[in-house]
Amino acid sequence: MSGYDFNDPKFLFLDILSLVERLHRRLLDVLKNHLEHIGKNDLNPVQALLLHNVADHEMTAGELKTRGYYQGSNVSYNLKKLVEMGYLRHERSDYDRRAVRISLTDKGYEIRDLIDALYERQLEELMHDDLVSHDELKHLRKNLRNLERYWSDKLHFGL
């Protein structure tokens, strides 16, 4: 026996936290492999994920983080590189000249669509192989949103 009590809520909670972290890293690995497979070696997986998340939105760099579209610490570097490579356009805001608004270029939309197609295929495979159902996805999303809301409240209102 491994010494773990798989029914213990603390074990389950800590295992879930570890799993969420590993899943994000695994997603980046999958995106890296996909980018290499399609010959898009100029992009790293974080940049591709950022392009997918920006999608049809026009926003500032700060809004990327507050809306949850970017979790990293080097957003300025990645935005600068994506603009230089022609995946993003940036324009000074008409209302606040200090703010720069970003949006996808046609080249950026190509990557967004490629990543979206990858996600569609993977979801179809998961559901076809009965690895996850629609109801399970809804339940998982609800639980993860509740956890996110709980931690956000702790940050805003104190631990």
N, C-alpha and C positions, 0 to 999 in steps of 0.2 A: 504494500500500500504506500502511496506517495506521502502520506501525512497531511494531505489537504482535505478539508471538509467542503466538498463541492456544493453543499446545501447552505453553507455559512454565508449570510448576506455580505459580510466584509470581504470574504474571498471573492464572491461574485462581483462586487463593486470594483475591487482592485483589478480583477481579471478583465473586466469590461474597459476600464481606463487604459490598461496596457494594450488591449485589442484595438481600441480606437486609434491610438498612436501608431501601432503597427500597420493598421489599415491605410492610414494616410501615406506612410512611407511606401507601402506596397502599391498604392495607386500611382505614386510618382514613378515607381519602377515600371509599371505597366505602360504609363504614358511615355517614358523614355524608350522602351522597346518599340512601341508603336511609331514614335517619331523616327527612330532609326529605320524601321521597316519601310516607311513611306519616303525616306530620303530627306527628312527635314532635320538635318543635323545642326542647323544654325540655332535652333530653339532648344532650351532645356525644358524639362517637364513642368517646372514651376511657372515658366513663362507661358507654356501652352495652356495650363490650367487657368492662369490669369486671363488669357484671351477668351477661353470658353466662358468664364464667369462674367466677364464684361459684357459679352454678347451685344444686345441692342441698346445697352445703356450708355449714356454720356454722363461722366462724373469726374470729380476731382480725385487726386491720389488719396486724400484723407477719407473720402467716401468709400473707396475700395475697402479700407479696413473696417470702417464703422458698419458697413452693410454685410461684412463677413465674406467678401469676395477674395480677400487676400489675407493670409495668416502670417506671412513671413515678416522679417525685420528689415529687409533690403528692398522695399517697394520702389524707392527712387531709382536704384540701379536697374532693376528689371524694366521699369517704365522707360527709362532713357534708352536702354538697349532695344526695346521693342519699337520705339519711335525711330531709332537709327536704322533698324532692319526693315522698316516700312510696314510693320504690322499694326501700329497704332498711330493715330494723328493726335496732336495736342494743339489747343488753341487757348489763348488767354480769355478769361471770362469777361463778358461785357460789363458785368456788375462789380467785379472785384479783380482788378488788374494783377493782383498777386496770385490769384488762383488760376491754375491751368486745368482745363477740362480735357479729358481723353475720350476717344472713341475708336472703334475698329476701322481699319481701312479694308478695302476689298481683299487684300492679302491676309489680313487678320480674320476676316469672315471665313476664308477658306480653311484656316486652321480650326476655327470654332466649329465649323461644319464637320470636319474630319473627326474631331474629338467627340462631337455629338453622335456621329454615326457609330463610333466605337462603343460609346455608352449604350446606344440602342441595341447593338448586336449582343453586348454582354448581358443586358437585361433580358432580352429574348431567350438567350441560352440559359440563364439562371432560372427563369420561369418555366421554360420547356423541360428542363431537367429536374423540375420540382425541388430545386434548392431553396427557393423562396416563393412565397405567394403574394398576391396583391395585399391581402389582409395583414400578412406578416410585415410587409414593407410599411404599411400605414401604422401598425403598432410600434415598430422599431423607430420610425420617424417621430412619433408622438413621445416616446420615452426619451429619445436623444434631445428633442426640443425641450422637454421638461428639465432635463439635466442642465442644458445650456441656460435656460431661464433661471434655474436655481442658482447657478454660479454667477450669473450676471447680477442677480439680486444681492448676492453676498458681496460682490465688488462694490455695488452702488450704495448698499445700506449697511455694510459692515459685516464682518465675520462673526 
